[in-house]
């Protein structure tokens, strides 16, 4: 089945809500404005996939102190330690070690720290190769809730009524939006 694809420039990325997924290849330099729009997109349930070295520079090529830049370690679930090129790599599915994929050629290979996301694939030495983090876009409405004041704490909810889709925050009992 064919999947429709739009190729757009950063200047055209205003209404991101129409996309289920955004893939950002070679997103080394992005503007603070785009970073804010992308973070809001993910908070509203969008899926963001990026190459290594995301947001390492701003639009004027000023280097970020952290990679990914703009606080996107919260979005991607990790910080980058290093990135380099290497030849062929074998990736192993973290959930099922019988599933491996060999990639021949030259590839970027990252090492990570402060991993809070799910390790989906590992390199031959067992270190994370692909990290995923899901965010449903649902959040607690209470601005004083610990989940809204502590960046590292994951939102968690209890389902009270499936028909009416009523969720309450596990920490403060406020209704989710």
C-alpha positions as CSV (number, residue, x, y, z in Angstrom):
1,X,0.0,0.0,0.0
2,X,1.2,3.5,-0.8
3,X,1.7,5.9,2.1
4,X,1.3,9.5,1.2
5,X,4.3,11.7,2.1
6,X,4.8,15.4,2.2
7,X,8.3,16.8,2.0
8,X,8.3,20.2,3.7
9,X,10.7,22.9,4.8
10,X,10.9,24.2,8.3
11,X,9.2,27.5,7.1
12,X,6.2,25.4,6.1
13,X,5.8,23.5,9.4
14,X,3.0,25.5,10.9
15,X,0.0,23.2,11.1
16,X,1.6,20.0,12.3
17,X,-1.6,18.5,13.7
18,X,-2.5,17.1,10.2
19,X,0.4,14.7,10.4
20,X,0.5,11.4,12.4
21,X,4.3,11.2,12.1
22,X,7.1,13.6,11.3
23,X,10.5,12.3,10.3
24,X,13.3,14.8,10.6
25,X,16.4,13.6,8.7
26,X,19.6,15.6,9.4
27,X,18.0,17.9,11.8
28,X,21.3,19.3,13.2
29,X,20.2,22.9,13.1
30,X,16.6,24.0,14.0
31,X,15.1,27.2,15.2
32,X,13.8,27.7,18.7
33,X,10.4,28.4,17.2
34,X,10.3,25.1,15.4
35,X,11.5,23.3,18.5
36,X,8.5,24.7,20.4
37,X,6.1,23.6,17.7
38,X,7.6,20.1,17.6
39,X,7.4,19.7,21.3
40,X,3.7,20.8,21.3
41,X,3.1,18.4,18.4
42,X,4.4,15.5,20.4
43,X,2.5,16.6,23.5
44,X,-0.7,16.5,21.4
45,X,0.0,12.8,20.4
46,X,2.2,13.2,17.3
47,X,5.1,10.9,16.6
48,X,8.5,12.4,16.0
49,X,11.5,10.5,14.5
50,X,14.9,12.0,14.1
51,X,18.4,11.2,13.0
52,X,21.3,11.6,15.4
53,X,22.5,15.0,16.6
54,X,18.9,16.6,16.8
55,X,18.9,20.3,17.4
56,X,22.6,20.5,18.1
57,X,22.7,24.0,16.6
58,X,20.2,26.8,16.5
59,X,19.4,28.5,13.2
60,X,22.6,30.6,13.5
61,X,24.7,27.5,14.0
62,X,25.4,28.3,17.7
63,X,26.2,25.0,19.4
64,X,23.9,23.6,22.1
65,X,25.4,22.5,25.4
66,X,23.3,19.3,25.3
67,X,22.2,17.0,22.5
68,X,19.4,16.7,21.7
69,X,19.0,20.5,22.0
70,X,16.1,22.5,23.3
71,X,15.4,20.1,26.1
72,X,14.3,17.4,23.7
73,X,15.8,14.7,26.0
74,X,12.3,14.8,27.5
75,X,10.8,14.0,24.1
76,X,13.3,11.4,23.0
77,X,14.0,9.8,26.4
78,X,17.8,10.2,26.3
79,X,20.8,12.4,26.0
80,X,23.4,11.8,23.4
81,X,26.9,11.2,24.7
82,X,28.7,10.9,21.3
83,X,28.1,10.3,17.7
84,X,30.4,8.9,15.0
85,X,30.4,7.0,11.8
86,X,31.0,3.3,11.6
87,X,30.7,0.6,9.0
88,X,28.2,-2.2,9.1
89,X,26.3,-2.7,12.3
90,X,24.0,-5.4,13.7
91,X,21.0,-4.2,15.7
92,X,19.2,-6.6,18.0
93,X,15.6,-6.2,19.0
94,X,15.6,-5.6,22.8
95,X,12.2,-7.4,23.2
96,X,13.2,-10.4,21.1
97,X,16.9,-11.1,20.8
98,X,16.3,-13.6,18.0
99,X,15.4,-10.7,15.7
100,X,18.5,-9.0,14.4
101,X,19.1,-6.7,11.5
102,X,22.5,-6.2,9.8
103,X,23.0,-2.8,8.1
104,X,25.8,-2.7,5.7
105,X,27.5,0.5,4.6
106,X,28.4,3.6,6.7
107,X,26.1,4.7,9.5
108,X,26.0,7.2,12.3
109,X,26.3,5.4,15.6
110,X,25.4,7.2,18.8
111,X,26.1,6.5,22.5
112,X,23.5,7.6,25.0
113,X,23.2,8.6,28.7
114,X,20.3,9.4,31.0
115,X,18.1,7.0,29.1
116,X,14.5,7.3,30.3
117,X,12.9,6.0,27.1
118,X,12.4,2.4,26.0
119,X,15.4,0.7,24.4
120,X,14.0,-0.8,21.2
121,X,17.3,-2.0,19.6
122,X,20.8,-2.5,20.9
123,X,24.3,-2.6,19.2
124,X,26.5,-5.7,19.2
125,X,27.9,-4.6,22.6
126,X,24.5,-4.4,24.2
127,X,24.4,-0.6,24.4
128,X,21.2,1.2,23.2
129,X,21.0,1.9,19.5
130,X,17.3,2.9,19.1
131,X,15.3,4.5,21.8
132,X,11.6,5.2,21.7
133,X,9.4,7.2,24.0
134,X,5.7,7.3,23.8
135,X,3.6,10.3,25.1
136,X,-0.1,10.1,24.8
137,X,-0.6,13.8,24.9
138,X,-2.8,13.3,27.9
139,X,-1.8,15.4,30.9
140,X,-3.0,16.3,34.4
141,X,-5.0,19.6,34.5
142,X,-3.7,20.5,38.0
143,X,-0.8,22.9,37.5
144,X,0.5,22.1,41.0
145,X,0.6,18.4,40.4
146,X,4.0,16.8,40.8
147,X,3.8,15.5,37.2
148,X,3.7,19.1,36.0
149,X,6.4,20.4,38.2
150,X,8.9,17.5,38.0
151,X,10.1,17.0,34.4
152,X,11.4,13.5,34.9
153,X,8.2,12.1,36.4
154,X,5.9,10.3,33.9
155,X,2.2,11.1,33.9
156,X,0.1,8.2,35.1
157,X,-3.7,7.9,35.1
158,X,-6.5,5.6,36.4
159,X,-9.4,4.8,34.1
160,X,-12.6,5.5,36.0
161,X,-15.2,5.3,33.2
162,X,-14.3,3.7,29.9
163,X,-17.5,4.7,28.1
164,X,-17.1,8.4,29.1
165,X,-13.3,8.2,28.8
166,X,-12.8,9.6,32.3
167,X,-9.2,9.5,33.5
168,X,-7.9,10.7,36.9
169,X,-4.3,11.5,37.7
170,X,-2.7,8.8,39.8
171,X,-0.9,11.4,41.9
172,X,-3.4,14.1,42.7
173,X,-6.7,12.7,41.5
174,X,-7.4,15.6,39.1
175,X,-9.2,14.9,35.9
176,X,-7.0,14.4,32.8
177,X,-7.5,16.4,29.7
